[in-house]
Each structure stands twice: as structure tokens, then as C-alpha cells.
Amino acid sequence: MNELAKKLKDKTANVTVIGLGYIGLPLSISFAKAGFNVFGIDIDNSKIQSLHEQNSYISDVSDKELKKTIKNHKINFTSNYSPIVESDVVIICVPTPLNKTKDPDISYIVKVSEEISKFDINKKLICLESTVYPGATEEVILPILTSNNNLKIGDDFNLLFSPERMDPGQSNWNLSNTPKVIGGITSRCTDLGQILYNSVSDNIIKVSSTKAAEMTKLLENTFRAANIGLINEMALICKKLNLDIWEIIEAAKTKPYGYMPFYPGPGLGGHCIPVDPRYLEWKLEMLNTESKFIKLSEDINFGMPDYVVQSAEEIIKKHNLNNKVNIIGVTYKPNVSDIRESPAIDIMQILSKKNIKFSFNDPHINKLEIENLTIKSESIESFFNNKELSIIITDHANYDWDYISKNLEIIYDTRNALRNIKNTKINIYKL
């Protein structure tokens, strides 16, 4: 293992990243910039073609940064697994969504692990960054990796779990300044992981095992989901009490201790917060127990799209508007092009079932597939029809709210995007 440690320290190790999505592509670029020879693998040939053409499909990686990295550093992209042969490090960053029954789908990880096991993994460090339930790395991945050999973990090869903590769409926190949690099957695995990630992260947090690292990620996002569920319920309570939840939050967060602000919204979205708590909940079900907090927060959060549509129907009826809704912003969070688990999609599907027509505008999304129909983004000016209701679902930074508010009379603002608008002619309904 001294040989591998030396390669990691002097950055002569070859690093392969499998899965070039929102996590894998930025990670590949970071390791290339750190001085490693990097191979990026993705079975999606359209992504590989785009990367070969030096066009980024990730909002957090600009075309300029991609081109500069390819020109000045050692990084290559492919759709086959052959780079594993000469790799010293293999990092798995493939999706781990929920299936139709809301159970964890780790089939992508299993498939990748089976592919890796076809190669000689002796003297290699393998790291999983994809979110899994506690115990999955040791109970599922490790047996697959050793199925075709007699290699001993910690002596012959190494296995590590290090949860990704990327937050797409914001610039304050990145891979470098966000503490990196790592946990290996053995202490030697963890030590090698620390050497590896020291090259791209300023602060490494070592935990006792892969299971502890897996649980850390689930705790982080379950904490967020539960608190979002709480604040969504508080928004509903404030509505009944004729209070403004946004005013209440602003007042509460002036307390310098014991309170952390969370904000209500039309539902949960993204690849982490709606999904990760379900991984923990599924694991608890296997142990014949449950988490009441997770179930309660899911009930509230996943019920918000229905609440938004119900409120929209009431506004339409009150103002005698056309039976049509214009949705402003459809991505799961501001300033990204990611629609995974976006509440806007749920809202559109509910509108469709209720036979309420709808259109959408989003500067980051050209078209959507809803109920087997392809719907294209329309211009924001096409919404300037004061016989139709517009709903703000995603408050992108490049929306000109002053311009929008001057040309609309009735808006349902689920994000408090119009908090600074002073136009008294507009009817603003808040969540």
C-alpha cells in the first residue's frame, strides 16, 4: 500500500471517475486541475460527444472552464470501462434514484461494481460517492468486487465511501472549501482516502466506517427535509391565522442562537432532499421499525404541489380568470437546469389531471415531457395576459421581477420572489 500512497501524494496516480453528471464532471475537473491523470467514464454517448466537443451540459461547469481544463490538464472522456486497467483510483458517481415504489434503486451502482470486478483491482482504491442506505458499501459493493478474486480488503485493495456534498447553482461552497467526509472499510482504506481527497479538499473529516459515512449523508438531508416539512406546515398554519410566514421567518432569524431559518415552498426537488430520507426509511423498514419524523415530513412536503394547485383554483375563481395557469420557473432550485423531482413537474401533472391548461417559462429549460406531451418554454411576455394566473415556482436570479410585476395583475408567488416589489396595482398571493 506504500506504493499507492506515494502515487497519491505525488499525484502520479491515474484517477477514473464513473458517472459524469452534476457530481462526477466537476469532480473529474477538480482532480485534473490538482495534477492527476483523469479518465471520465459515462455510458451516455451524448455526454461523451458533448465533452469531446468541449461543450458543457452542467450549469456549474462553463464551456470556458471545460476547454481550459482539457487544454491544460490530463483529462479524457470515454463511454467504455477500459481506463480501469491502468487506474489506481476509481470513483463511482452514478445516480441512485427511487424506483416506482419509492424504494432505493441501487441498480446503477451494482452494474458499475460488476463492471469494475471484471478488472484486476489489486492495489487500487475504489470510492463510492453515490448516496446509499447505511451498510450498502460493505454489504453490497464489497462482495461484488471480491466475487472474482481472493483479494483481501485493506491489504490488497481498498474501498471507501465519501458522500458528495455539492450544491449546484451557488458559488459560495465548492469541493475545495466544503469539508469532505470519508469512511473506509478498514482504517488503511480511510487513510488512503484522506491522501486522495487532500488534493482537492481543504478539510477532511474521517469517520469510523463506511456505514458511518453513509449515515452522515442521510442525516444531513433528512435534517433538511424534516425542517422544510416543519416550515411548510408553519406556512399552512400562518395562512389560516392570516399571518405572513415570510415576515415571521425574518423576525425569528434575528435570534442569534437556537434558530436556523428554513423557507417554505411548493414542494421538494432535486436528487438529494426528496430521495435521501427514503433510503434511511427503507433501511428501517428492513429492521421492522420506522421514523415518524421522516414519514410526517414526507406527507407535508409531498402534499405541497396539491396545495399549490388548490390555492391556484381558488384564486382563479375569485378573480374570474381563464382556466389556465402560467408557470414561471420549472427547475427544482434557482439558477440550475436540473428538473429532477421538481415540484413544478408534479404541479403540471396535477393541473393536467384537472383539465387545467398550463404553459411554462424557464430560461434554463427549453422543453419538458409532461403526460407524454412535449411542451416548449414560452416567452415571459406571452404571460402578460391579465385573464390568466401566473405562478412563481422557481425564482431564478435572471428574472426581472420588477418588469414582470409591472405587466401582470395577479401572481401567485410560492417563493417570496416579489418581496421587494412596491407596485400597489398588482395582486400578489403568497404561499
C-alpha positions as CSV (number, residue, x, y, z in Angstrom):
1,M,0.0,0.0,0.0
2,N,3.0,2.3,0.4
3,E,3.3,2.4,-3.4
4,L,-0.3,3.6,-3.8
5,A,0.1,6.1,-1.0
6,K,3.2,7.5,-2.8
7,K,1.3,7.8,-6.1
8,L,-1.5,9.7,-4.4
9,K,0.9,12.0,-2.6
10,D,3.0,12.9,-5.7
11,K,-0.1,12.8,-8.0
12,T,1.2,10.3,-10.4
13,A,-1.9,8.1,-9.8
14,N,-4.4,7.6,-12.5
15,V,-7.9,8.6,-11.4
16,T,-11.1,7.3,-13.1
17,V,-14.5,8.8,-12.3
18,I,-17.5,6.8,-13.4
19,G,-20.7,8.9,-14.0
20,L,-20.2,12.4,-15.4
21,G,-23.3,14.2,-14.1
22,Y,-23.6,17.1,-11.7
23,I,-21.2,15.4,-9.3
24,G,-18.9,13.4,-11.5
25,L,-17.9,16.0,-14.1
26,P,-16.9,18.8,-11.6
27,L,-15.1,16.1,-9.5
28,S,-13.2,14.9,-12.6
29,I,-12.2,18.5,-13.4
30,S,-11.0,19.1,-9.9
31,F,-8.7,16.1,-9.8
32,A,-7.3,17.0,-13.3
33,K,-6.6,20.6,-12.0
34,A,-4.9,19.1,-9.0
35,G,-2.4,17.4,-11.3
36,F,-3.8,13.8,-11.7
37,N,-4.2,12.0,-15.0
38,V,-8.0,11.7,-15.1
39,F,-10.4,9.4,-17.1
40,G,-14.1,10.2,-17.1
41,I,-16.5,7.4,-17.9
42,D,-20.2,7.7,-18.8
43,I,-22.3,5.2,-20.8
44,D,-24.4,8.1,-22.1
45,N,-22.7,8.7,-25.5
46,S,-24.3,12.1,-25.9
47,K,-22.5,13.3,-22.9
48,I,-19.2,12.0,-24.1
49,Q,-19.7,13.6,-27.5
50,S,-20.6,16.9,-25.9
51,L,-17.4,16.7,-23.8
52,H,-15.3,15.8,-26.8
53,E,-16.7,18.9,-28.5
54,Q,-15.8,20.8,-25.3
55,N,-19.4,21.8,-24.6
56,S,-20.6,21.5,-21.0
57,Y,-24.0,20.3,-20.1
58,I,-23.6,21.1,-16.4
59,S,-24.5,24.6,-15.2
60,D,-21.7,24.6,-12.7
61,V,-19.1,23.9,-15.3
62,S,-18.8,26.6,-18.0
63,D,-17.6,25.8,-21.6
64,K,-14.7,28.1,-20.9
65,E,-13.6,26.1,-17.8
66,L,-14.1,22.8,-19.6
67,K,-12.0,23.9,-22.6
68,K,-9.3,25.3,-20.4
69,T,-9.1,22.1,-18.3
70,I,-8.9,19.9,-21.4
71,K,-6.2,22.1,-22.9
72,N,-4.0,22.5,-19.8
73,H,-4.5,19.3,-17.9
74,K,-4.6,15.5,-18.4
75,I,-8.2,14.5,-18.7
76,N,-10.0,12.2,-21.2
77,F,-13.6,11.0,-21.6
78,T,-15.0,7.7,-22.8
79,S,-18.1,5.5,-22.7
80,N,-16.2,2.2,-22.1
81,Y,-14.6,0.9,-18.9
82,S,-11.1,0.2,-20.3
83,P,-9.4,3.0,-18.4
84,I,-9.9,1.0,-15.2
85,V,-7.0,-1.3,-16.3
86,E,-4.4,1.5,-15.8
87,S,-6.2,3.3,-13.0
88,D,-5.1,3.5,-9.4
89,V,-8.3,5.1,-8.2
90,V,-11.9,4.5,-9.3
91,I,-14.6,6.8,-8.0
92,I,-18.3,5.9,-8.6
93,C,-20.7,8.9,-9.0
94,V,-23.7,7.3,-10.7
95,P,-27.3,8.1,-9.8
96,T,-29.2,6.4,-7.0
97,P,-32.8,7.3,-7.5
98,L,-36.0,5.8,-6.1
99,N,-38.0,3.3,-8.1
100,K,-41.7,3.4,-8.8
101,T,-42.5,2.0,-5.3
102,K,-40.3,4.7,-3.7
103,D,-37.7,2.1,-2.7
104,P,-33.9,2.7,-3.2
105,D,-32.7,1.8,-6.7
106,I,-29.0,1.0,-6.5
107,S,-29.0,-0.9,-9.8
108,Y,-26.6,1.7,-11.3
109,I,-24.1,1.1,-8.6
110,V,-24.5,-2.7,-8.8
111,K,-23.9,-2.6,-12.5
112,V,-20.8,-0.4,-12.2
113,S,-19.4,-2.6,-9.5
114,E,-19.9,-5.6,-11.6
115,E,-18.0,-3.9,-14.4
116,I,-15.2,-2.9,-12.1
117,S,-15.0,-6.5,-10.8
118,K,-14.1,-7.7,-14.3
119,F,-10.7,-6.0,-13.9
120,D,-7.8,-6.6,-11.7
121,I,-8.5,-4.3,-8.7
122,N,-5.3,-5.3,-6.8
123,K,-3.6,-2.2,-5.4
124,K,-6.5,0.1,-6.3
125,L,-8.6,2.5,-4.2
126,I,-12.3,2.3,-5.0
127,C,-14.5,5.1,-3.7
128,L,-18.3,5.4,-3.8
129,E,-19.8,8.9,-3.7
130,S,-23.4,8.0,-4.7
131,T,-25.9,8.1,-1.9
132,V,-26.9,4.7,-0.5
133,Y,-28.5,3.3,2.6
134,P,-26.3,2.6,5.7
135,G,-24.4,-0.6,5.1
136,A,-24.6,-0.8,1.3
137,T,-20.9,-0.3,0.6
138,E,-19.9,-3.1,2.8
139,E,-22.9,-5.4,2.3
140,V,-23.4,-5.0,-1.5
141,I,-20.4,-3.4,-3.2
142,L,-17.7,-5.2,-1.4
143,P,-19.0,-8.8,-2.1
144,I,-19.3,-7.9,-5.8
145,L,-15.8,-6.5,-6.0
146,T,-14.4,-9.7,-4.5
147,S,-16.6,-12.2,-6.3
148,N,-14.0,-12.9,-9.0
149,N,-10.8,-12.9,-6.8
150,N,-9.3,-13.8,-3.4
151,L,-8.1,-10.3,-2.7
152,K,-8.2,-9.0,0.9
153,I,-9.8,-5.7,1.7
154,G,-7.3,-3.2,3.3
155,D,-4.3,-5.3,2.2
156,D,-4.7,-6.0,-1.5
157,F,-7.3,-3.3,-2.4
158,N,-9.2,-0.5,-0.7
159,L,-12.8,0.5,-0.5
160,L,-14.1,3.9,0.7
161,F,-17.4,5.8,1.0
162,S,-17.3,9.6,0.7
163,P,-20.7,11.3,0.3
164,E,-20.9,14.1,-2.2
165,R,-21.8,17.4,-0.8
166,M,-22.1,19.5,-3.9
167,D,-24.8,22.2,-4.0
168,P,-25.4,23.1,-7.7
169,G,-26.3,26.7,-8.6
170,Q,-24.4,28.5,-5.9
171,S,-20.8,29.8,-5.8
172,N,-20.0,30.1,-2.1
173,W,-19.4,26.5,-1.3
174,N,-17.5,24.1,-3.6
175,L,-15.5,20.9,-3.4
176,S,-12.4,22.7,-2.1
177,N,-13.9,24.6,0.9
178,T,-16.7,22.1,1.8
179,P,-15.4,19.6,4.4
180,K,-15.1,16.1,2.9
181,V,-16.4,13.2,5.0
182,I,-14.7,9.8,4.3
183,G,-15.1,6.4,5.9
184,G,-13.3,3.2,4.8
185,I,-13.9,-0.5,5.3
186,T,-10.6,-0.5,7.2
187,S,-8.5,2.2,8.7
188,R,-6.0,1.8,5.9
189,C,-8.7,2.4,3.3
190,T,-9.6,5.6,5.2
191,D,-6.0,6.8,5.4
192,L,-5.6,6.4,1.6
193,G,-8.8,8.2,1.0
194,Q,-7.6,11.1,3.1
195,I,-4.4,11.3,1.0
196,L,-6.5,11.3,-2.2
197,Y,-9.1,13.9,-1.2
198,N,-6.5,16.1,0.4
199,S,-5.5,17.1,-3.1
200,V,-8.9,18.6,-3.8
201,S,-10.4,19.4,-0.4
202,D,-9.1,21.7,2.4
203,N,-10.7,19.8,5.2
204,I,-11.1,16.0,5.5
205,I,-13.4,14.6,8.2
206,K,-12.6,10.9,8.9
207,V,-15.4,8.7,10.4
208,S,-15.1,5.2,11.8
209,S,-16.6,3.2,8.9
210,T,-18.3,3.3,5.5
211,K,-21.7,2.9,7.3
212,A,-21.0,6.0,9.5
213,A,-20.1,8.0,6.3
214,E,-23.3,6.7,4.6
215,M,-25.4,7.7,7.6
216,T,-23.8,11.1,7.8
217,K,-25.1,12.0,4.3
218,L,-28.6,10.7,5.2
219,L,-28.7,12.7,8.4
220,E,-27.7,15.9,6.6
221,N,-30.5,15.7,4.1
222,T,-33.1,14.2,6.4
223,F,-32.4,17.1,8.7
224,R,-33.2,19.5,5.8
225,A,-36.3,17.6,4.7
226,A,-37.7,17.5,8.2
227,N,-37.2,21.2,8.8
228,I,-38.6,22.1,5.4
229,G,-41.6,19.9,6.3
230,L,-41.9,21.9,9.5
231,I,-41.7,25.3,7.8
232,N,-44.2,24.2,5.1
233,E,-46.6,23.2,7.9
234,M,-46.0,26.6,9.6
235,A,-46.8,28.3,6.3
236,L,-50.2,26.5,6.2
237,I,-50.8,27.4,9.8
238,C,-49.9,31.1,9.2
239,K,-52.3,31.1,6.2
240,K,-55.2,30.0,8.5
241,L,-54.2,32.6,11.1
242,N,-54.0,35.3,8.4
243,L,-50.3,35.8,9.0
244,D,-47.4,36.2,6.6
245,I,-45.0,33.3,7.1
246,W,-42.2,35.2,5.4
247,E,-42.5,38.1,7.9
248,I,-42.4,35.5,10.8
249,I,-39.3,33.9,9.4
250,E,-37.5,37.2,9.1
251,A,-38.3,38.1,12.6
252,A,-37.4,34.6,14.0
253,K,-34.0,34.5,12.4
254,T,-32.9,37.7,14.2
255,K,-32.4,35.4,17.2
256,P,-28.6,34.8,17.3
257,Y,-28.8,31.3,18.7
258,G,-31.1,28.3,18.8
259,Y,-32.8,29.0,15.4
260,M,-31.9,28.3,11.8
261,P,-34.1,29.7,9.0
262,F,-35.7,27.3,6.5
263,Y,-38.2,28.5,3.9
264,P,-41.5,27.1,2.6
265,G,-42.0,26.2,-1.0
266,P,-44.3,24.4,-3.5
267,G,-42.6,21.1,-2.7
268,L,-39.2,19.3,-2.6
269,G,-37.0,18.8,-5.6
270,G,-33.5,17.7,-6.6
271,H,-31.5,14.5,-6.4
272,C,-30.9,14.6,-2.6
273,I,-33.5,16.0,-0.2
274,P,-36.7,14.2,-1.6
275,V,-34.7,11.0,-2.1
276,D,-32.1,10.5,0.7
277,P,-34.5,10.3,3.7
278,R,-36.3,7.4,1.8
279,Y,-33.0,5.5,1.8
280,L,-32.9,5.6,5.6
281,E,-36.6,4.9,5.9
282,W,-36.3,1.8,3.7
283,K,-33.4,0.5,5.8
284,L,-35.5,1.0,8.9
285,E,-38.4,-0.9,7.3
286,M,-36.0,-3.8,6.8
287,L,-35.3,-3.7,10.6
288,N,-39.1,-3.7,11.3
289,T,-39.1,-0.2,12.6
290,E,-39.8,3.4,11.3
291,S,-39.0,7.1,11.6
292,K,-42.1,9.1,12.4
293,F,-40.4,12.3,11.6
294,I,-39.4,11.2,8.1
295,K,-43.0,10.0,7.3
296,L,-44.5,13.2,8.7
297,S,-42.2,15.5,6.7
298,E,-42.8,13.4,3.5
299,D,-46.6,13.8,4.0
300,I,-46.3,17.5,4.3
301,N,-43.7,18.2,1.6
302,F,-45.1,15.8,-1.0
303,G,-48.5,17.3,-0.4
304,M,-47.4,20.9,-1.2
305,P,-48.0,20.6,-5.0
306,D,-51.6,19.7,-4.4
307,Y,-51.9,22.6,-2.0
308,V,-50.5,25.0,-4.6
309,V,-53.0,23.8,-7.3
310,Q,-55.9,24.0,-4.8
311,S,-54.9,27.6,-4.0
312,A,-54.5,28.4,-7.6
313,E,-58.0,27.2,-8.3
314,E,-59.3,29.5,-5.6
315,I,-57.5,32.5,-7.0
316,I,-58.8,31.7,-10.5
317,K,-62.4,31.5,-9.2
318,K,-62.0,34.6,-7.1
319,H,-60.9,36.8,-10.0
320,N,-62.9,35.0,-12.6
321,L,-59.8,34.2,-14.6
322,N,-59.4,31.8,-17.6
323,N,-58.9,28.2,-16.7
324,K,-55.2,28.4,-17.5
325,V,-52.0,28.7,-15.4
326,N,-48.7,30.1,-16.5
327,I,-45.7,28.7,-14.5
328,I,-42.6,30.8,-14.0
329,G,-39.6,28.6,-13.4
330,V,-39.7,24.8,-13.5
331,T,-36.3,23.6,-12.3
332,Y,-36.0,22.2,-8.8
333,K,-34.0,25.2,-7.5
334,P,-32.9,28.6,-8.8
335,N,-30.1,29.1,-11.4
336,V,-29.7,25.4,-12.4
337,S,-31.0,23.4,-15.4
338,D,-31.9,20.3,-13.3
339,I,-35.6,19.3,-13.2
340,R,-35.2,16.1,-11.1
341,E,-38.0,15.7,-8.6
342,S,-39.0,19.3,-9.3
343,P,-42.4,20.3,-7.7
344,A,-43.2,22.1,-11.0
345,I,-43.5,18.8,-12.7
346,D,-45.8,17.5,-10.0
347,I,-47.9,20.7,-10.3
348,M,-48.2,20.4,-14.1
349,Q,-49.3,16.7,-13.8
350,I,-52.0,17.7,-11.3
351,L,-53.1,20.5,-13.5
352,S,-53.3,18.1,-16.4
353,K,-55.5,15.7,-14.4
354,K,-57.8,18.5,-13.5
355,N,-58.0,19.6,-17.2
356,I,-56.5,23.0,-16.3
357,K,-54.3,24.3,-19.2
358,F,-50.8,25.4,-18.5
359,S,-47.7,26.9,-20.0
360,F,-44.2,27.5,-18.6
361,N,-41.2,29.8,-19.0
362,D,-37.8,28.9,-17.8
363,P,-34.5,30.4,-19.1
364,H,-32.7,27.2,-18.3
365,I,-35.1,24.7,-19.8
366,N,-36.2,24.6,-23.5
367,K,-38.8,21.9,-23.3
368,L,-40.4,19.3,-21.0
369,E,-42.1,15.9,-21.4
370,I,-45.4,16.0,-19.4
371,E,-48.1,13.3,-19.7
372,N,-46.4,12.1,-23.0
373,L,-46.6,15.6,-24.4
374,T,-43.6,17.8,-25.3
375,I,-44.1,21.3,-24.0
376,K,-41.8,24.1,-25.0
377,S,-40.8,27.1,-22.9
378,E,-42.7,30.2,-23.9
379,S,-41.6,33.8,-23.6
380,I,-42.4,35.6,-20.4
381,E,-44.2,38.3,-22.4
382,S,-46.7,35.7,-23.6
383,F,-47.8,35.5,-19.9
384,F,-48.8,39.2,-19.9
385,N,-52.5,38.3,-20.2
386,N,-54.3,39.6,-17.2
387,K,-57.1,37.0,-17.6
388,E,-54.7,34.2,-16.6
389,L,-52.9,33.3,-13.3
390,S,-49.1,33.2,-13.2
391,I,-47.4,31.1,-10.5
392,I,-43.8,31.6,-9.5
393,I,-42.3,28.2,-8.8
394,T,-38.6,28.8,-9.2
395,D,-37.1,32.3,-8.5
396,H,-34.1,32.3,-11.0
397,A,-31.7,35.2,-10.5
398,N,-32.1,36.4,-14.1
399,Y,-35.8,37.0,-13.8
400,D,-36.6,40.7,-13.9
401,W,-39.2,40.8,-11.2
402,D,-39.9,44.5,-11.5
403,Y,-40.6,44.1,-15.2
404,I,-42.8,41.0,-14.6
405,S,-44.8,42.6,-11.9
406,K,-45.4,45.7,-14.0
407,N,-47.0,43.6,-16.7
408,L,-49.1,41.2,-14.6
409,E,-52.0,42.0,-12.3
410,I,-52.3,38.6,-10.5
411,I,-49.4,36.5,-9.4
412,Y,-49.2,33.5,-7.0
413,D,-45.7,33.8,-5.5
414,T,-44.7,30.5,-3.8
415,R,-41.1,31.7,-3.3
416,N,-41.5,35.2,-2.0
417,A,-39.7,36.4,-5.1
418,L,-41.7,39.6,-5.2
419,R,-40.8,40.7,-1.6
420,N,-39.3,43.9,-2.8
421,I,-42.0,44.9,-5.3
422,K,-43.8,48.1,-4.3
423,N,-46.4,48.0,-7.1
424,T,-49.8,48.5,-5.5
425,K,-51.7,47.6,-8.6
426,I,-50.6,44.0,-8.6
427,N,-52.4,41.3,-6.6
428,I,-49.7,39.1,-5.0
429,Y,-50.8,35.9,-3.4
430,K,-48.2,34.2,-1.2
431,L,-47.8,30.6,-0.2
